[in-house]
Amino acid sequence: MRIGPIVLATRNPGKIREIRQVLADSPACSPADHLAGGRVEVAGLEEFGGIPEPAEHGLTFAQNARDKALYYAAATGRLCLADDSGLEVDALGGAPGVHSARYAADRCHAGADRATIDAANNAKLLKALEGADDDRRAARFVCHLALADARRILIAAFDTMEGRIGREARGSNGFGYDPLFFIPAMGCTTAELPTDRKNRISHRGRAVRHFAELLKGLLLETP
């Protein structure tokens, strides 16, 4: 069975790059595989005009991913893969959580670009953790994925990555909270890792590889 491009329900270029790369590198979607013509193509929302963003009312990453997948699948008429992911910090009771992308929205002017928003989010997080020792800076990245057609959820996958919040930004790779997310076992932040290495261990990389395996099973089951 061959499927057309799957719409990725985000305008975040960092997420689009990561998901495309992980899918391209996944054994489940390798060029030698007969499924989906040997690869899974991903189309960004920018290819579908000005579809309004849906309001996010979910209390969990899983619910937001499901809602976005169904919304954009109906709006585009294509299979849609939605990612809802973010950062949970123990000392902040799990915040910023589902509000990770908009954590410092009150500090940004309307129409601010992603880099400006990311910088404001990181500054607010550092301020919130002033004085917190390393034990209280434990945190995790969380990623939930959902694939839907216009009627139902077809696949759901998730994963996490454990670490802690550093005391200053380090590294220029990645996006979002990557410059602050320190991985003790590696002695660096995710923003200091090469992209291929980050994708092997990240919450999103692992979730996308799990999704790819589930997609392969779905295609095998579908005539």
Number of C-alpha atoms within 10 A of each C-alpha: 11 12 14 13 16 18 26 27 27 20 13 13 11 13 19 18 13 19 20 16 16 21 21 18 17 18 15 24 24 17 16 11 13 13 20 19 16 15 22 22 17 18 19 18 19 13 9 11 8 8 11 8 12 11 9 13 10 13 11 14 20 22 17 23 26 25 20 27 30 23 20 27 24 16 14 17 11 18 23 31 29 27 30 26 27 23 24 22 21 15 16 16 9 13 17 18 21 23 18 20 19 15 19 19 16 9 13 16 10 8 8 10 10 16 11 13 21 22 18 19 23 21 15 14 21 17 11 12 17 9 10 12 11 11 10 15 20 19 23 22 22 23 25 26 27 26 27 27 19 17 10 12 17 17 16 21 20 23 19 19 18 16 19 22 25 19 19 12 19 17 15 13 15 19 18 22 23 22 23 24 29 27 18 11 7 9 9 17 26 28 22 18 17 11 15 13 11 19 21 14 13 19 22 30 26 20 22 27 24 18 23 22 14 17 21 15 13 13 14 11 9 7 6
